[in-house]
Amino acid sequence: MLIKKDPDTIQAYFEDSSNLKGGNADAVYVPENLQELSAVLKEACGRKAPVTISGGGTTTTGSRVPFGGTVISMERLKKVIGISREKMSALVEAGVTVEDLKLASEKEGLFYMCHPTEKTAFVGGTVATNASGARSFKYGPTRRYVKRLKMVLSNGSILEVRRGERFLTKNDPVIRLDDGTAITVPLPSYKMPADVKNAAGYYAKDGMDLIDLFIGQEGTLSVIGEVELGLVKKPARILSCFVFFAKEEDAWLFADDMRSACRRKIAQDGLILDILSIEYFGTEAVGILRKNNVNVPQNAAAAIFIEQEVEEGREGDVVERWAKFITRHNASVDDTWVAMNEKEVDEFSGFRYLIPEAVNEMVRKSGFAKISNDIAVPDSRFLEMMRFYREALEKSDIQHVVFGHMGESHVHVNLLPKSERELAAARDMALAFVKKGVSLGGTVSAEHGIGKIKHRYLEEMYGREGILEMVRIKKALDPACILGLDNIFQKELLSRGNF
Ligand SMILES: Cc1cc2nc3c(=O)[nH]c(=O)nc-3n(C[C@H](O)[C@H](O)[C@H](O)COP(=O)(O)OP(=O)(O)OC[C@H]3O[C@@H](n4cnc5c(N)ncnc54)[C@H](O)[C@@H]3O)c2cc1C
């Protein structure tokens, strides 16, 4: 096993895409198999030394930034163990990148639909954060695809969990390990928001599948070593298009209309509107496209990107159906771009990727933290939430970029302060957004998780008692309290006994 200690070499493990400063650790362990992983954890547990697990380092929440102790990097556990056409699944080690999973699946005529925009993320990282992406509108988040996990607990024990095999109930909340150890999971009473994509805190429900507890745990309960994921048949063809609007609100109404038509699944001429993604670009995001020499129409103040799987020969019918929505919402069919082949589809997806990358670059240059949100609300409250954002942003002079997964009533409002005064105002504004989102029945994190920077938001959602219930779950699975400290909740809460 490689152990890295050279300060210059290990510096790269002290950051992620959050721009959180001050990370440090004594060493980075790079295991090559689960036995080595287990041995490192057992040793760290004996010393009660904090361990931060490092995947691709693309999280925006600071959750992979260590503050002391050691780092375990999953970079050498990167074997694609097998792709099964029969079972429509992939078995991979946790350090395989999302891009490599996609390529390996495609060789077998299969597809992994659920991935974040950032393809250097590791599969283990996407499970640990319950990531989702543009196509989650149709295909849902990572959770839906996880069939089996092989993990190592903080004391070095190996735990394998298959979906559908073990359920946790209030009457029987016990996990039994192969060595006979029994772990009682104190099932919490907080209620997750209904009908909203959610990645905030531990998944919890009476009767829940045990595997769901480990999805979205942000490296606090176990180290995920191997993952079996469901795949789908590679679609024959994907058609995508960019629709431009002169007014932002027209884009919102277009998205709302398309979303509800998709949900109703009404067929016209034998064709169902079966959209994969409905992605939003607000005025500033359209500006970023312009700056990157993307030739958008002059009067465009917002854009929506949509994708749909199409059967061969039905492309024209799909475009015609889209055209009805486009004209109904004051956009021009002539100014709409349609990608008709795989190369163009990839090019359009690249435009989507430009936005978070450009935002991160702006943050690096400004030297001030980005204050961003990841709120999703029920579809029925989406327009109210968008209007709330607009009213607050219009009153402020803080630079901002709004984009995201509008199909799931989930947009990222990125506030980019340039002074201490603006930073304080941005924090207040973000908290007001969180309170509004929660009051509408939403979540404070639909896909990125809580990490080290959104503890306060999680408390808005579940209250202090909900957070303490999460602390109890962590202590049951990681009694030495060494894994992913300060992720999801403040580590100080762990030393408060059993309250
Ligand atoms: C440009 C850009 C675009 C993005 N777009 C999206 C998007 O569309 N959707 C989305 O959901 N996210 C998005 N993200 C965020 C990020 O890509 C995801 O959160 C991703 O799932 C993180 O994976 P990672 O391997 O990089 O994890 P890391 O950043 O390394 O770690 C994230 C967390 O997971 C834990 N972890 C990592 N590996 C393991 C493991 N094997 N076992 C246990 N815990 C582990 C870490 O300790 C940490 O807490 C984007 C980020 C960027 C920079």
Ligand as a Chemical Component Dictionary entry (heavy atoms), coordinates in Angstrom:
data_LIG
# 
_chem_comp.id                   LIG 
_chem_comp.type                 NON-POLYMER 
_chem_comp.pdbx_formal_charge   0 
_chem_comp.three_letter_code    LIG 
# 
loop_
_chem_comp_atom.comp_id 
_chem_comp_atom.atom_id 
_chem_comp_atom.alt_atom_id 
_chem_comp_atom.type_symbol 
_chem_comp_atom.charge 
_chem_comp_atom.model_Cartn_x 
_chem_comp_atom.model_Cartn_y 
_chem_comp_atom.model_Cartn_z 
_chem_comp_atom.pdbx_ordinal 
LIG C1  C1  C 0 -18.304 21.121 -12.156 1  
LIG C2  C2  C 0 -19.079 20.299 -11.160 2  
LIG C3  C3  C 0 -20.344 19.831 -11.500 3  
LIG C4  C4  C 0 -21.070 19.050 -10.594 4  
LIG N1  N1  N 0 -22.294 18.599 -10.957 5  
LIG C5  C5  C 0 -23.013 17.821 -10.093 6  
LIG C6  C6  C 0 -24.303 17.317 -10.465 7  
LIG O1  O1  O 0 -24.789 17.556 -11.558 8  
LIG N2  N2  N 0 -24.949 16.549 -9.567  9  
LIG C7  C7  C 0 -24.411 16.225 -8.340  10 
LIG O2  O2  O 0 -25.039 15.496 -7.578  11 
LIG N3  N3  N 0 -23.213 16.702 -7.971  12 
LIG C8  C8  C 0 -22.499 17.478 -8.800  13 
LIG N4  N4  N 0 -21.259 17.940 -8.430  14 
LIG C9  C9  C 0 -20.712 17.574 -7.107  15 
LIG C10 C10 C 0 -19.858 16.270 -7.094  16 
LIG O3  O3  O 0 -19.409 15.922 -8.379  17 
LIG C11 C11 C 0 -20.643 15.097 -6.498  18 
LIG O4  O4  O 0 -21.012 15.373 -5.169  19 
LIG C12 C12 C 0 -19.878 13.756 -6.517  20 
LIG O5  O5  O 0 -20.777 12.726 -6.178  21 
LIG C13 C13 C 0 -18.684 13.687 -5.580  22 
LIG O6  O6  O 0 -17.941 12.510 -5.881  23 
LIG P1  P1  P 0 -16.370 12.439 -5.580  24 
LIG O7  O7  O 0 -15.871 11.096 -5.941  25 
LIG O8  O8  O 0 -15.685 13.576 -6.214  26 
LIG O9  O9  O 0 -16.375 12.553 -3.994  27 
LIG P2  P2  P 0 -15.427 13.402 -3.044  28 
LIG O10 O10 O 0 -15.548 14.837 -3.368  29 
LIG O11 O11 O 0 -14.067 12.844 -3.018  30 
LIG O12 O12 O 0 -16.119 13.098 -1.645  31 
LIG C14 C14 C 0 -17.430 13.483 -1.358  32 
LIG C15 C15 C 0 -17.876 12.849 -0.037  33 
LIG O13 O13 O 0 -18.012 11.445 -0.198  34 
LIG C16 C16 C 0 -17.150 10.750 0.717   35 
LIG N5  N5  N 0 -16.637 9.574  0.025   36 
LIG C17 C17 C 0 -15.953 9.533  -1.147  37 
LIG N6  N6  N 0 -15.687 8.275  -1.474  38 
LIG C18 C18 C 0 -16.205 7.490  -0.495  39 
LIG C19 C19 C 0 -16.258 6.091  -0.267  40 
LIG N7  N7  N 0 -15.711 5.223  -1.120  41 
LIG N8  N8  N 0 -16.873 5.637  0.855   42 
LIG C20 C20 C 0 -17.450 6.490  1.723   43 
LIG N9  N9  N 0 -17.427 7.823  1.560   44 
LIG C21 C21 C 0 -16.817 8.310  0.463   45 
LIG C22 C22 C 0 -16.073 11.756 1.087   46 
LIG O14 O14 O 0 -15.496 11.475 2.340   47 
LIG C23 C23 C 0 -16.877 13.034 1.084   48 
LIG O15 O15 O 0 -17.593 13.120 2.284   49 
LIG C24 C24 C 0 -20.518 18.740 -9.312  50 
LIG C25 C25 C 0 -19.233 19.204 -8.979  51 
LIG C26 C26 C 0 -18.521 19.978 -9.890  52 
LIG C27 C27 C 0 -17.147 20.449 -9.501  53 
# 
loop_
_chem_comp_bond.comp_id 
_chem_comp_bond.atom_id_1 
_chem_comp_bond.atom_id_2 
_chem_comp_bond.value_order 
_chem_comp_bond.pdbx_ordinal 
LIG C1  C2  SING 1  
LIG C2  C3  SING 2  
LIG C2  C26 DOUB 3  
LIG C3  C4  DOUB 4  
LIG C4  N1  SING 5  
LIG C4  C24 SING 6  
LIG N1  C5  DOUB 7  
LIG C5  C6  SING 8  
LIG C5  C8  SING 9  
LIG C6  O1  DOUB 10 
LIG C6  N2  SING 11 
LIG N2  C7  SING 12 
LIG C7  O2  DOUB 13 
LIG C7  N3  SING 14 
LIG N3  C8  DOUB 15 
LIG C8  N4  SING 16 
LIG N4  C9  SING 17 
LIG N4  C24 SING 18 
LIG C9  C10 SING 19 
LIG C10 O3  SING 20 
LIG C10 C11 SING 21 
LIG C11 O4  SING 22 
LIG C11 C12 SING 23 
LIG C12 O5  SING 24 
LIG C12 C13 SING 25 
LIG C13 O6  SING 26 
LIG O6  P1  SING 27 
LIG P1  O7  DOUB 28 
LIG P1  O8  SING 29 
LIG P1  O9  SING 30 
LIG O9  P2  SING 31 
LIG P2  O10 DOUB 32 
LIG P2  O11 SING 33 
LIG P2  O12 SING 34 
LIG O12 C14 SING 35 
LIG C14 C15 SING 36 
LIG C15 O13 SING 37 
LIG C15 C23 SING 38 
LIG O13 C16 SING 39 
LIG C16 N5  SING 40 
LIG C16 C22 SING 41 
LIG N5  C17 SING 42 
LIG N5  C21 SING 43 
LIG C17 N6  DOUB 44 
LIG N6  C18 SING 45 
LIG C18 C19 SING 46 
LIG C18 C21 DOUB 47 
LIG C19 N7  SING 48 
LIG C19 N8  DOUB 49 
LIG N8  C20 SING 50 
LIG C20 N9  DOUB 51 
LIG N9  C21 SING 52 
LIG C22 O14 SING 53 
LIG C22 C23 SING 54 
LIG C23 O15 SING 55 
LIG C24 C25 DOUB 56 
LIG C25 C26 SING 57 
LIG C26 C27 SING 58 
# 
